[in-house]
């Protein structure tokens, strides 16, 4: 991967890391988006088992979701477009339980976010976007819980002004987090 920086434990949320490549040549660029040895050298010792690619039109709001039975860690980046990515610490024994964090990921800033197991996750496509996920466990159908993106108890500030939101039927029907049996 060459040179990259890692901001660990963002907002004190244990395990949430921002990975940012350092690209110095403005004529072109080449960088490894993932190199196990380089990650391990920086203390990022995650084993990934699957890569997923998602295309979302501008306005698509995916989430919020958390894998309950088979928790997943995720390394997320955007190869085309821009998203606002949101995570919520849903680990009940965590000091930062219910704390949220949002970040813009884009093909221009090339930032990646590592989201550890036990986090609620969702994103808003700020423009047509292609999003790549590396995950630490295989997806198992019916093993996740969904809840409303605007659940009152979290107070998430989404950049939705001027954006017509698009959600699938499952996400649109999700209840407020306070109404879900956990």
C-alpha contacts under 8 A as a table, 3 or more apart, distances in Angstrom:
res1	aa1	res2	aa2	distance
1	X	4	X	7.19
1	X	21	X	7.91
1	X	31	X	5.64
1	X	32	X	4.08
1	X	33	X	6.22
1	X	34	X	6.25
1	X	35	X	5.67
1	X	38	X	6.48
2	X	31	X	6.89
2	X	32	X	7.15
2	X	38	X	7.70
3	X	21	X	6.21
3	X	22	X	5.57
3	X	23	X	7.86
4	X	19	X	6.84
4	X	20	X	5.46
4	X	21	X	4.12
4	X	22	X	5.16
5	X	19	X	5.83
5	X	20	X	5.30
5	X	21	X	6.38
5	X	22	X	7.20
6	X	17	X	6.58
6	X	18	X	5.64
6	X	19	X	4.67
6	X	20	X	6.49
6	X	42	X	7.74
7	X	10	X	6.70
7	X	17	X	5.52
7	X	18	X	5.13
7	X	19	X	6.65
8	X	14	X	7.91
8	X	15	X	6.98
8	X	16	X	6.34
8	X	17	X	4.52
8	X	18	X	6.68
9	X	12	X	5.05
9	X	13	X	4.99
9	X	14	X	4.73
9	X	15	X	5.34
9	X	16	X	4.90
9	X	17	X	5.68
10	X	13	X	5.54
10	X	14	X	7.44
10	X	16	X	5.64
10	X	17	X	6.13
10	X	18	X	7.55
10	X	101	X	7.99
11	X	101	X	7.52
12	X	96	X	7.21
13	X	16	X	5.93
13	X	89	X	7.22
13	X	96	X	5.89
13	X	99	X	7.78
15	X	114	X	7.56
15	X	115	X	6.93
15	X	116	X	5.61
16	X	113	X	7.18
16	X	114	X	5.62
16	X	115	X	5.27
16	X	116	X	6.27
17	X	113	X	5.69
17	X	114	X	5.09
17	X	115	X	7.12
18	X	111	X	6.78
18	X	112	X	5.72
18	X	113	X	4.59
18	X	114	X	6.40
19	X	111	X	5.79
19	X	112	X	5.02
19	X	113	X	6.14
19	X	114	X	7.69
20	X	110	X	6.57
20	X	111	X	4.69
20	X	112	X	6.37
21	X	31	X	7.50
21	X	110	X	6.96
21	X	111	X	7.10
23	X	26	X	7.79
23	X	29	X	6.79
23	X	31	X	7.88
25	X	28	X	6.08
25	X	29	X	6.22
26	X	29	X	7.12
32	X	35	X	6.47
34	X	39	X	7.43
35	X	38	X	5.42
35	X	39	X	6.14
36	X	39	X	5.16
36	X	40	X	6.06
36	X	45	X	7.87
37	X	40	X	5.15
37	X	41	X	6.13
38	X	41	X	5.05
38	X	42	X	6.52
39	X	42	X	5.21
39	X	43	X	6.42
39	X	44	X	4.95
39	X	45	X	6.60
40	X	43	X	4.89
40	X	44	X	4.96
40	X	45	X	4.96
41	X	44	X	7.32
46	X	136	X	7.07
47	X	136	X	5.74
48	X	51	X	7.96
48	X	134	X	6.14
48	X	135	X	5.29
48	X	136	X	4.30
48	X	137	X	7.10
49	X	134	X	7.50
49	X	135	X	6.12
49	X	136	X	5.44
49	X	137	X	5.95
49	X	138	X	6.68
50	X	134	X	5.85
50	X	135	X	5.51
50	X	136	X	7.10
50	X	137	X	7.26
50	X	138	X	6.52
51	X	132	X	7.06
51	X	133	X	5.62
51	X	134	X	4.50
51	X	135	X	6.39
52	X	132	X	5.67
52	X	133	X	5.00
52	X	134	X	6.44
52	X	135	X	7.95
53	X	130	X	6.91
53	X	131	X	5.69
53	X	132	X	4.54
53	X	133	X	6.35
54	X	130	X	5.62
54	X	131	X	5.14
54	X	132	X	6.44
55	X	128	X	7.46
55	X	129	X	5.69
55	X	130	X	4.43
55	X	131	X	6.33
56	X	60	X	5.91
56	X	125	X	6.31
56	X	128	X	5.82
56	X	129	X	5.33
56	X	130	X	6.44
56	X	131	X	7.87
57	X	60	X	5.75
57	X	125	X	6.53
57	X	127	X	6.48
57	X	128	X	4.27
57	X	129	X	6.36
58	X	124	X	7.97
58	X	125	X	4.97
58	X	126	X	5.36
58	X	127	X	4.02
58	X	128	X	4.56
58	X	129	X	7.23
58	X	163	X	7.85
59	X	124	X	6.35
59	X	125	X	5.31
59	X	126	X	6.18
59	X	127	X	7.03
59	X	163	X	5.76
59	X	164	X	5.57
59	X	165	X	4.64
59	X	166	X	5.45
60	X	124	X	5.71
60	X	125	X	5.36
60	X	165	X	5.89
60	X	166	X	4.49
60	X	167	X	5.87
61	X	122	X	7.23
61	X	123	X	5.69
61	X	124	X	4.36
61	X	125	X	6.52
61	X	165	X	6.40
61	X	166	X	5.99
61	X	167	X	5.62
62	X	122	X	5.19
62	X	123	X	5.36
62	X	124	X	6.48
62	X	167	X	6.65
62	X	168	X	7.97
62	X	171	X	6.95
63	X	121	X	6.27
63	X	122	X	4.16
63	X	123	X	6.64
63	X	146	X	6.72
63	X	147	X	7.24
63	X	148	X	7.34
63	X	149	X	6.11
63	X	171	X	6.06
64	X	120	X	6.08
64	X	121	X	5.25
64	X	122	X	4.68
64	X	123	X	7.96
64	X	146	X	5.56
64	X	147	X	5.43
64	X	148	X	6.15
64	X	149	X	5.28
64	X	171	X	7.43
65	X	120	X	5.29
65	X	121	X	5.33
65	X	122	X	6.54
65	X	144	X	6.54
65	X	145	X	5.62
65	X	146	X	4.44
65	X	147	X	6.52
66	X	71	X	7.57
66	X	118	X	6.66
66	X	119	X	6.02
66	X	120	X	4.61
66	X	121	X	6.39
66	X	144	X	5.44
66	X	145	X	5.42
66	X	146	X	6.60
67	X	70	X	5.90
67	X	71	X	4.73
67	X	72	X	6.40
67	X	117	X	7.90
67	X	118	X	7.07
67	X	143	X	5.86
67	X	144	X	4.04
67	X	145	X	6.31
68	X	71	X	5.58
68	X	118	X	7.44
68	X	143	X	5.86
68	X	144	X	5.29
68	X	145	X	6.66
69	X	143	X	5.29
69	X	144	X	7.10
70	X	137	X	7.22
70	X	139	X	7.71
70	X	140	X	7.12
70	X	143	X	6.45
71	X	117	X	5.21
71	X	118	X	6.23
71	X	137	X	7.23
72	X	116	X	7.06
72	X	117	X	4.95
72	X	118	X	7.49
72	X	135	X	6.13
72	X	136	X	5.49
72	X	137	X	5.43
72	X	138	X	7.85
73	X	114	X	7.27
73	X	115	X	5.56
73	X	116	X	4.36
73	X	117	X	4.58
73	X	135	X	5.60
73	X	136	X	5.17
73	X	137	X	7.38
74	X	113	X	7.93
74	X	114	X	5.62
74	X	115	X	5.06
74	X	116	X	6.48
74	X	117	X	7.82
74	X	133	X	6.16
74	X	134	X	5.54
74	X	135	X	4.59
74	X	136	X	6.57
75	X	112	X	6.65
75	X	113	X	5.66
75	X	114	X	4.38
75	X	115	X	6.35
75	X	133	X	5.62
75	X	134	X	5.02
75	X	135	X	6.53
76	X	112	X	5.42
76	X	113	X	5.38
76	X	114	X	6.47
76	X	115	X	7.97
76	X	131	X	7.08
76	X	132	X	5.71
76	X	133	X	4.69
76	X	134	X	6.56
77	X	105	X	6.58
77	X	106	X	7.38
77	X	110	X	7.01
77	X	111	X	6.51
77	X	112	X	4.71
77	X	113	X	6.90
77	X	131	X	5.88
77	X	132	X	5.42
77	X	133	X	6.82
78	X	81	X	6.70
78	X	82	X	6.83
78	X	83	X	7.62
78	X	105	X	6.15
78	X	106	X	5.17
78	X	107	X	5.35
78	X	110	X	7.01
78	X	112	X	7.80
78	X	129	X	7.04
78	X	130	X	5.80
78	X	131	X	4.48
78	X	132	X	6.11
79	X	106	X	7.06
79	X	107	X	4.89
79	X	110	X	7.75
79	X	129	X	7.56
79	X	130	X	5.67
79	X	131	X	6.24
79	X	132	X	7.23
80	X	106	X	6.90
80	X	107	X	5.00
80	X	128	X	7.70
80	X	129	X	5.18
80	X	130	X	5.07
80	X	131	X	7.42
81	X	106	X	5.67
81	X	107	X	5.70
81	X	126	X	7.67
81	X	127	X	5.76
81	X	128	X	5.67
81	X	129	X	4.15
81	X	130	X	6.51
82	X	104	X	6.90
82	X	105	X	5.83
82	X	106	X	4.23
82	X	107	X	6.67
82	X	125	X	6.22
82	X	126	X	5.44
82	X	127	X	5.71
82	X	128	X	7.35
82	X	129	X	5.87
83	X	104	X	5.67
83	X	105	X	5.49
83	X	106	X	6.37
83	X	123	X	6.41
83	X	124	X	5.49
83	X	125	X	4.39
83	X	126	X	5.12
83	X	127	X	7.15
83	X	129	X	7.07
84	X	102	X	6.60
84	X	103	X	5.62
84	X	104	X	4.48
84	X	105	X	6.38
84	X	123	X	5.44
84	X	124	X	5.16
84	X	125	X	6.53
84	X	126	X	6.80
84	X	158	X	7.77
84	X	159	X	7.65
85	X	102	X	5.46
85	X	103	X	5.35
85	X	104	X	6.13
85	X	105	X	6.90
85	X	121	X	7.64
85	X	122	X	6.13
85	X	123	X	4.32
85	X	124	X	6.61
86	X	100	X	7.00
86	X	101	X	5.67
86	X	102	X	4.30
86	X	103	X	6.66
86	X	121	X	5.78
86	X	122	X	5.41
86	X	123	X	5.76
87	X	100	X	5.54
87	X	101	X	5.44
87	X	102	X	6.51
87	X	115	X	7.46
87	X	119	X	6.16
87	X	120	X	5.40
87	X	121	X	4.59
87	X	122	X	6.68
88	X	97	X	7.91
88	X	98	X	5.84
88	X	99	X	5.65
88	X	100	X	4.21
88	X	101	X	6.55
88	X	119	X	5.42
88	X	120	X	4.78
88	X	121	X	6.52
89	X	94	X	7.67
89	X	96	X	6.42
89	X	97	X	5.15
89	X	98	X	5.11
89	X	99	X	5.59
89	X	100	X	6.39
89	X	118	X	6.78
89	X	119	X	4.82
89	X	120	X	6.40
90	X	94	X	7.95
90	X	97	X	5.56
90	X	98	X	5.67
90	X	118	X	5.69
90	X	119	X	5.27
90	X	120	X	6.26
91	X	94	X	5.39
91	X	97	X	5.86
91	X	118	X	5.43
91	X	119	X	6.98
92	X	97	X	5.79
93	X	97	X	7.10
94	X	97	X	5.13
96	X	99	X	5.35
98	X	154	X	6.65
99	X	154	X	7.20
100	X	154	X	7.04
100	X	156	X	7.14
105	X	109	X	6.75
105	X	110	X	6.89
105	X	111	X	5.81
105	X	112	X	6.93
106	X	109	X	5.39
106	X	110	X	5.82
106	X	111	X	6.99
107	X	110	X	5.22
115	X	119	X	6.85
116	X	119	X	6.41
122	X	149	X	7.48
125	X	128	X	6.48
125	X	129	X	6.34
126	X	129	X	7.86
126	X	163	X	7.84
135	X	138	X	7.17
140	X	143	X	5.77
141	X	144	X	7.59
146	X	171	X	7.01
146	X	174	X	6.04
146	X	175	X	7.92
147	X	151	X	7.35
147	X	171	X	7.42
147	X	174	X	4.75
147	X	175	X	5.28
147	X	176	X	5.76
147	X	177	X	5.40
147	X	180	X	7.66
148	X	151	X	5.22
148	X	171	X	7.03
148	X	172	X	7.57
148	X	173	X	7.78
148	X	174	X	4.93
148	X	175	X	5.29
148	X	176	X	4.97
148	X	177	X	6.52
150	X	154	X	7.79
150	X	155	X	7.32
150	X	156	X	6.74
150	X	176	X	7.43
151	X	154	X	6.14
151	X	155	X	7.19
151	X	175	X	7.92
151	X	176	X	4.71
151	X	177	X	5.61
151	X	178	X	7.53
152	X	155	X	5.68
152	X	176	X	7.06
152	X	177	X	7.84
153	X	177	X	7.59
153	X	178	X	7.28
160	X	163	X	5.28
160	X	164	X	7.75
160	X	165	X	7.73
167	X	170	X	7.97
167	X	171	X	5.98
167	X	172	X	5.67
168	X	171	X	5.53
168	X	172	X	6.08
169	X	172	X	5.12
169	X	173	X	6.14
170	X	173	X	5.31
170	X	174	X	6.43
171	X	174	X	5.28
175	X	179	X	6.32
175	X	180	X	6.84
176	X	179	X	5.50
176	X	180	X	7.04
177	X	180	X	5.49
